[in-house]
């Protein structure tokens, strides 16, 4: 069977099932798991499917041009976001100045900042400010500007100019898509412009992306991996995609790693994971 025909059959099978495991696809099509893996990688790159925890699903309305609504994103990947937030907590120094970007994964990281943290948080994420409002020991700066009502974020020239006044030890960025060759991508141009100021003015820059974002390409490019200190993802991330990202020169941190050894130093078993 030609690869093109096999991939059409995969899409047909996915029409009848919300999610299918690669092993099930391999059995139904009588091919190896490695063959199916290559097919799924190609179909995802073409925007036909999306690899999710447990298998693959049709992309349908999850296109490059449209981001799922905030309410939907808040309800998914909660365990993964918790894992990412736990890694972030180990990277933040007690007196650091940190940029916190927009997005539900970044919000989870904000909510998990250790109680010992008494530094400065600079953010255009209104929900992050609300989450930290009761912590009088945290020096909190809300970057103002035009409000995006559906996301409770601030953007525009005022927000960009205010961010540029600060220099941070670390920036923690949200993501719409993470792909080895195309870099960090997202959806909303105005928020990307604010993010660029955070990248420019931070000593270290971390991208937060759960497994569903890996291999996905959103509408607009944010930056290449040369601007990023490390990607933080969850323990369920596809090992092949993680390997591709590391081969592209990106440091990838997961809960199984010791973040204190990264990104500057190699963890004891880092050579094996790479």
N, C-alpha and C positions, 0 to 999 in steps of 0.2 A: 504494500500500500504506500502511495506517495505521501510525503509529509503534509502536503496541502490538504489531501483528502482526509488524512487522519485528524488534522486540526478541525476540519469542518465537522467531523463526527464528534469530536470533543465538545464543540459548541452546541451541537444538537443534543447530546446527552445532558448538558448543563441547562438546557431549556426545561427539562423535566424534573431537575433536582436543584434545589437552592445552592447546595454545596456538595461537591464530590471529592473524595480522597484520591490522591494520585495512585495509590495501590489499587483502588477499585477501577479507575480508568485503565490502568495497565492490564488488569485482568480482563476487562470487557473488550479491549482492543487487541489483546494477545501480543503485547509488546513489553519491553523492559521498563522498569521504573525510571531508569535514566533517560530513555526515549521520551517518556511522558514529561519528565522534568524539563527537558529541552523544549518540548512543545508548549508547555505552560509558560515558560519564560518568553518565548516568541509571541504567544497570544497576548500576554500581558503588555509587552512592549508595543504591540499594535493597538492596545486599548480595548481588546475584545473581552478579556477576563480580568479578574482581580484575585490574586492569591490571598487567602485569608487563613486564620487559624483553623486547622482541620481540613484544608484542601483548597479548592478553587471555586469561584463563583462567576457568573456572567457579570460584566461591568454594568450593563444596562444604563441607568442614569448617572452612574458614577464616572462621568466623563472628565477629560482634562479641563474643560471649561467651567465646570460647576462643582462647587464644594458642598458637601452635605451640610444641612443647617446645624446651628449650635446645639439645639435640643437633642438632635439625633446623635451628635458627636459626644455629648455628655454621657450618653447611656451605653456607649460601646467601649470596648478595650479598657475597662476600668482597672482590671488587675494589672494589665500592661502599664498603664499610666502610673499606678502605684509603685511598680518596680522601677520605672524610670525616675520617679520622684525620689525614691530612696537612694538611688545613685547620685542624683543632684545634691542631696543633703550631705553626702560625704565629701563633696567637692567644694562646698562653700565654707570659707573661713569665717570665724565668728565676727570679725570686723570688716569684712569685704564690702566693697561697693559693687552691686550687681545690677545689670540690666535684665529685666524680665519682660519678654515679648508677649504676644497675644496667643490665644488658643487654649483649648481645654487641657492639653498635656502640660503646658507651662503653668496653668492655674493649679494643677495637682502638685507641681513642684513647689509653688509658692506656699501652698497649704502644708507642705511637709518640711518647710525650713526648720532646722533644729531650734529648740527653745534657747539654746546658748547663743544664737545669732543675734547680734545687736548692731549690725552694720547698716548700710544704706541700700534701699531698693528704689530704682528708677524704672518706671513702667508707664506704658500707655494703655494698660489693661485695667479697666475700672473694676472688674471683678477681683483682680489681684489686690487692689487697694482695699476693697471691702473685706477680703479675707484677712488682711493684716491690720485692719483699723484698730483692733483691740490690743495690739502689741505696741505699747508706748515706748519700748526700748528700741524699736526699729525706726530708723530715720527714713521716712517714706515720702517719695516724690512722685506725684501724678503728673505725667506729661499731658498737657492739655492741647486742644485743637478741635477740629470738627469731629463729632461723635458718630460712629457707625452704630446705629441703634440696635440692629439685630445681634451684634457681637459685643456691645458695650466696650468698644475700644475708641481711641482717639487717633486721628491721623491728620495729615496736611502739613503745610509749610510751618505752622506754629509748632506742631509736635516735633518735626524734624529739627527745627532750630533749638528747641529746648533740650532735646537729647544731645545735640552737639556741644552743649555747655559742660557736659559731664564726661569724666574718664572713669571707666569701670575696671575692676579686677577681672570680672567674668561677665559674659553675656550668655543668656539661655534663650534660644530661639525656637519658635514653633516651626512647623513644616507642613506643606501640602503634599510634597513628594520628595523622595530621596532616590537618586539613581547614579550608578557608578560613573558613567561618562558624562552625564548632563548636569550633575551637581544637585544643589538644593533648589527646589521649585515651590511656588505657591500661587495663590489665585488673585489677590487684591493688590493692585499696583501701589495704591496709597500707603498701605501698611508695609509693603516691601521697601518703600523709600525711607520710612522710619527705621526699619530693620538695618538698612545700609549704614545709617548713622551709628547704630549700636555696634555693628561689626567694626566700623572704622575706629571707634573710641574704646574698645575693650582689649585688654591684654590677652585674654583667652576667650574663645567663642565656641559654644557647645550647641549642637542641634539636637532637639528632642523629637524622636519619631518612633511610634510604636510599630510593630511588625507589619501592619496593614499599609503603612506609608512606604515601605522599602520596595524598590523596584518600580514604584509609581512615579509618573511624571505629571505635574500640575501645569497650569496654563502658562505661567511666567517664570523666568529664571531669576533666582535671587543671587546666587554666586557659585563659583566653583569651589572645589574642596581645598584649594590652596589657602582660602580665607578661614577655614574651620579647624579648630583645635581637635575636636573629636565629635563623633556622633554617639548619642546615648539612646539605646533601644532596649527592648525587653527580652526575656529569656526564650520566647517563642519565635523569635525572628528566624526566617529561613536561612539555614546555614550556607547555602550556595550564594544567596544574595549578599550576606555578610562577607563571604570570601571575596566576592567581586568588588565590594567596597574597599576592603583592605588591600586588595591587589591594585586598586586605583590610588593607593597612598593614604587612605583615610583611616585614622584610629577609631575603632568601634568599641565602645564600652557597654557591657551588659552586666546584669546582676551577678552572674557567675564569676565576673572579674573582680579584682581588688582595685577600685578606682584610685587608691592612694599610690598605686604603682604606675598610673597612667596619667597623661599621655606621654610623659617624658621618659619613663622607665618601663621595661618589659616585666610583666608579671611572671611568676615562676613557670606557668604553663602557657604563656602567651605564644611561644614559638609553635606549640602544637596547634593552638587555635587559629593562628595565621596560616 
